[in-house]
Amino acid sequence: MNGEIRRAKIENILKSSAVPVPGVTLAKDLDVSRQIIVSDIALLRANGLTILSTNKGYIIPKQSACQRVFKVIHTDDQVGEELSLIVDNGGVVKDVFVYHKVYGVVRADMNIRTRRDVKKFLEGLSTGSSSLLKNVTGGYHYHTIEAESEQILDDIQNELAEKGFLAKLQDYEPVDFWGEEESNTNV
């Protein structure tokens, strides 16, 4: 069996299991070494599949059915407050993205689920070697928030609004950086 077929089988096994599946079990069932399974898991993750490693094996978390994108704005000093508000209300900050006039959409995964994650994120920023993505667009940015219910997302939206973090939504029109004349020429 080739690697692509084997990885598809691993994905199917993990998606159909409600409990973690040990790597040794996968290796035995697929007649390969445990190291091959570790490599396959790494490749599946690199292709965007969320696979958690636990002390009992690998598991694909059940996906939450509810997501919403919020446009927000705040100061650098309010980042921790914004992220904590979201996780304290049961939300997961999946990503941050901005609409840049030249680059278009610039997105970064965050996956912030807990206050501990918020703290680690803020500690990473405190080194000064990186700055917030929101700062390239005057503070305006978007978060995809995931939660177990629409009610939780409504609660998060209401609290963001109360704190003044929600920004007014506007239509986005990409800017033709090269100008109409140049964009119609063959290069």
C-alpha positions as CSV (number, residue, x, y, z in Angstrom):
1,M,0.0,0.0,0.0
2,N,1.4,3.4,-0.9
3,G,1.6,6.3,1.5
4,E,-1.3,8.3,0.1
5,I,-3.7,5.3,0.5
6,R,-2.3,4.6,4.0
7,R,-2.7,8.2,5.1
8,A,-6.3,8.2,3.8
9,K,-7.0,5.0,5.9
10,I,-5.4,6.7,8.9
11,E,-7.7,9.7,8.4
12,N,-10.8,7.5,8.1
13,I,-9.8,5.5,11.2
14,L,-9.3,8.6,13.3
15,K,-12.5,10.3,12.0
16,S,-14.6,7.3,12.8
17,S,-13.2,6.8,16.3
18,A,-14.7,8.5,19.4
19,V,-11.6,7.7,21.4
20,P,-7.9,8.2,20.8
21,V,-6.2,5.5,18.6
22,P,-2.7,4.4,19.7
23,G,0.0,4.7,17.2
24,V,1.0,1.1,17.7
25,T,-2.6,0.0,16.9
26,L,-2.4,2.0,13.7
27,A,1.0,0.6,12.8
28,K,-0.2,-3.0,13.5
29,D,-3.5,-2.5,11.5
30,L,-1.7,-1.0,8.5
31,D,1.3,-3.3,8.7
32,V,4.0,-0.6,9.0
33,S,6.3,0.6,11.7
34,R,5.3,3.1,14.4
35,Q,7.8,5.6,12.9
36,I,5.9,5.4,9.5
37,I,2.7,6.3,11.4
38,V,4.4,9.3,13.1
39,S,5.6,10.5,9.7
40,D,2.1,10.0,8.2
41,I,0.5,11.9,11.0
42,A,3.0,14.8,10.4
43,L,2.1,14.8,6.7
44,L,-1.7,14.8,7.5
45,R,-1.2,17.7,9.9
46,A,0.9,19.6,7.3
47,N,-2.0,19.2,4.9
48,G,-4.3,20.9,7.3
49,L,-5.9,18.1,9.2
50,T,-6.2,18.7,13.0
51,I,-4.9,15.6,14.8
52,L,-4.3,15.8,18.5
53,S,-1.7,13.6,20.2
54,T,-2.7,12.4,23.6
55,N,-1.2,9.9,26.1
56,K,-3.7,7.4,24.8
57,G,-3.2,7.9,21.1
58,Y,-4.2,10.1,18.2
59,I,-7.6,11.7,17.8
60,I,-9.3,14.1,15.4
61,P,-11.5,16.5,17.5
62,K,-15.1,16.7,16.6
63,Q,-15.7,20.0,14.8
64,S,-17.8,22.7,16.3
65,A,-20.7,23.5,14.1
66,C,-20.7,27.3,14.8
67,Q,-18.3,29.9,13.5
68,R,-18.5,33.6,13.0
69,V,-16.2,36.2,11.7
70,F,-15.9,39.4,13.8
71,K,-14.3,42.7,12.6
72,V,-12.6,44.3,15.5
73,I,-10.4,47.2,16.4
74,H,-8.6,48.0,19.7
75,T,-5.2,49.2,20.9
76,D,-2.2,47.0,21.4
77,D,-2.7,47.2,25.2
78,Q,-6.2,45.7,24.8
79,V,-5.2,42.6,22.9
80,G,-5.2,40.4,26.1
81,E,-8.6,41.8,27.1
82,E,-10.1,41.1,23.7
83,L,-8.7,37.5,23.5
84,S,-9.6,36.7,27.2
85,L,-13.2,38.0,26.6
86,I,-13.6,35.6,23.8
87,V,-12.2,32.5,25.5
88,D,-13.9,33.3,28.8
89,N,-17.2,33.2,27.0
90,G,-16.5,29.8,25.5
91,G,-15.1,30.8,22.1
92,V,-11.9,29.7,20.3
93,V,-10.0,32.3,18.3
94,K,-9.2,30.3,15.2
95,D,-7.3,33.0,13.3
96,V,-6.6,36.7,12.6
97,F,-6.7,38.3,9.2
98,V,-6.6,41.7,7.6
99,Y,-7.5,43.1,4.2
100,H,-4.4,44.8,3.0
101,K,-4.8,47.2,0.1
102,V,-1.8,45.8,-1.8
103,Y,-1.4,42.2,-0.5
104,G,-5.1,41.3,-0.2
105,V,-6.1,39.0,2.6
106,V,-3.2,38.3,5.1
107,R,-4.2,35.5,7.6
108,A,-2.5,33.8,10.5
109,D,-3.7,30.8,12.5
110,M,-4.1,31.4,16.2
111,N,-6.2,28.6,17.8
112,I,-6.4,30.3,21.2
113,R,-8.7,28.3,23.4
114,T,-7.8,29.3,27.0
115,R,-6.3,32.1,29.1
116,R,-3.1,30.1,29.1
117,D,-3.0,30.3,25.3
118,V,-3.7,34.1,25.6
119,K,-0.8,34.4,28.0
120,K,1.6,32.5,25.8
121,F,0.6,34.6,22.8
122,L,1.2,37.8,24.7
123,E,4.5,36.5,26.0
124,G,5.5,35.8,22.4
125,L,4.7,39.4,21.4
126,S,6.6,40.8,24.4
127,T,9.9,39.8,22.9
128,G,9.6,42.7,20.5
129,S,10.7,40.7,17.5
130,S,7.2,40.7,16.0
131,S,4.3,43.1,15.9
132,L,0.5,42.6,15.7
133,L,-0.9,41.9,12.3
134,K,-3.7,44.5,13.0
135,N,-1.0,47.3,12.9
136,V,-0.6,47.1,9.1
137,T,-4.3,48.1,8.7
138,G,-4.7,50.9,11.2
139,G,-5.9,48.5,13.9
140,Y,-8.7,46.9,12.0
141,H,-8.7,43.1,11.8
142,Y,-10.9,40.1,11.8
143,H,-11.1,36.9,13.9
144,T,-12.8,33.7,13.0
145,I,-14.4,32.6,16.3
146,E,-15.6,29.0,16.9
147,A,-18.0,28.0,19.6
148,E,-20.4,25.2,20.6
149,S,-23.5,27.2,19.9
150,E,-24.9,30.3,18.2
151,Q,-25.9,31.6,21.6
152,I,-22.2,31.6,22.7
153,L,-21.3,33.5,19.6
154,D,-24.1,36.0,20.3
155,D,-22.8,36.5,23.8
156,I,-19.3,37.1,22.5
157,Q,-20.6,39.6,19.9
158,N,-22.5,41.5,22.6
159,E,-19.5,41.7,24.9
160,L,-17.2,42.8,22.2
161,A,-19.7,45.5,21.3
162,E,-20.0,46.6,24.9
163,K,-16.3,47.0,25.2
164,G,-16.2,49.0,22.0
165,F,-14.1,46.3,20.2
166,L,-16.5,45.7,17.3
167,A,-15.8,47.7,14.1
168,K,-18.3,48.7,11.5
169,L,-18.5,46.3,8.6
170,Q,-17.9,47.9,5.2
171,D,-17.7,46.4,1.7
172,Y,-14.1,45.6,0.7
173,E,-12.9,46.6,-2.8
174,P,-9.5,45.4,-3.8
175,V,-7.2,48.1,-5.1
176,D,-5.7,47.6,-8.5
177,F,-2.1,48.2,-7.5
178,W,-0.7,48.2,-11.0
179,G,-3.3,50.6,-12.4
180,E,-5.8,49.8,-15.1
181,E,-3.5,50.4,-18.0
182,E,-0.7,48.2,-16.8
183,S,-3.0,45.4,-15.6
184,N,-4.4,44.9,-19.2
185,T,-0.9,44.4,-20.8
186,N,0.7,41.1,-21.3
187,V,3.8,40.6,-19.3
